[in-house]
Amino acid sequence: MPAAAIQCAVFKGTLTHTGNGISSISRKSWIFLILSGLATGASWLCYYRALQLGEASKVVPIDKLSVVITLVLAFVFLHEQFTVKSAVGCLLIGAGTLFMVL
């Protein structure tokens, strides 16, 4: 899903003529877009394989922990603000995952 959001953001400028177009995208950005797409594809393959091997009631909640991991990594590495709202969200997602898995 994140790769799709990035790609939509990049191409939005092209479609609405608010950006300079695809030709203005740097080589480094193209590399990251391609790597993001490959990582997303690999993620979905692993997710569906996990669904084949395990119970959906246990696989899906663990997958949703990616939101918590993303928030924590953004706080640690990107020094983003950790608001009360995001802290409560992390706690609720973590508690819900634990509740579903047990």
C-alpha positions in Angstrom: 0.0 0.0 0.0 2.7 2.6 0.7 4.2 2.0 -2.7 0.9 2.8 -4.3 0.5 5.9 -2.3 4.0 7.1 -3.4 3.3 6.3 -7.0 -0.1 8.1 -6.9 1.6 11.2 -5.3 4.2 11.2 -8.1 1.8 10.8 -10.9 -0.8 13.2 -9.5 1.5 16.1 -10.4 1.7 14.7 -13.9 -2.0 14.3 -14.3 -3.0 17.6 -12.8 -0.1 19.5 -14.5 1.0 20.8 -11.1 4.4 19.1 -11.3 7.0 19.1 -14.0 6.1 15.7 -15.3 7.6 12.2 -15.2 10.8 13.5 -16.9 11.6 15.6 -14.0 11.8 12.7 -11.6 15.4 12.1 -10.6 17.2 8.8 -11.1 17.4 8.3 -7.3 13.6 8.7 -7.0 13.0 6.2 -9.8 15.3 3.7 -8.0 13.4 4.2 -4.8 10.0 3.9 -6.5 11.1 0.6 -8.2 12.5 -0.8 -5.0 9.3 0.2 -3.1 7.2 -1.6 -5.7 9.4 -4.7 -5.5 9.2 -4.6 -1.7 5.4 -4.2 -1.8 5.1 -7.1 -4.1 7.3 -9.3 -2.0 5.3 -8.3 1.1 2.0 -9.4 -0.5 3.5 -12.7 -1.6 4.7 -13.4 2.0 1.3 -12.3 3.3 -0.6 -14.6 1.1 1.8 -17.5 1.8 1.3 -16.9 5.5 -2.5 -17.0 4.9 -2.0 -20.4 3.2 0.0 -21.8 6.0 -1.7 -20.3 9.0 -5.1 -19.3 10.3 -6.3 -15.9 9.0 -7.4 -15.0 12.5 -3.7 -15.1 13.5 -2.0 -13.9 10.4 -4.1 -10.7 9.7 -3.7 -9.2 13.2 0.1 -9.7 13.0 0.1 -8.0 9.6 -1.7 -5.0 11.2 1.3 -4.5 13.6 3.1 -3.0 10.6 1.3 0.3 11.5 2.7 0.2 15.0 6.2 -0.7 13.7 6.0 2.2 11.1 5.0 4.7 13.8 7.8 3.6 16.1 10.4 3.7 13.3 9.3 7.1 12.2 9.6 8.3 15.8 13.1 6.8 16.3 14.7 7.4 13.0 12.8 10.3 11.4 12.2 12.1 14.7 8.6 12.6 14.0 6.2 13.9 16.7 4.6 11.1 18.7 1.2 12.6 19.6 -1.3 11.4 22.1 -3.5 10.3 19.2 -0.8 8.2 17.6 0.3 6.7 21.0 -3.3 5.7 21.8 -3.6 4.3 18.3 -0.4 2.2 18.8 -1.6 0.9 22.1 -5.1 0.0 20.7 -3.6 -1.8 17.7 -1.1 -3.6 19.8 -3.7 -4.6 22.3 -6.1 -5.7 19.6 -3.4 -7.8 17.9 -2.5 -9.4 21.2 -6.2 -10.1 21.9 -6.8 -11.6 18.5 -3.7 -13.8 18.5 -4.2 -15.3 22.0 
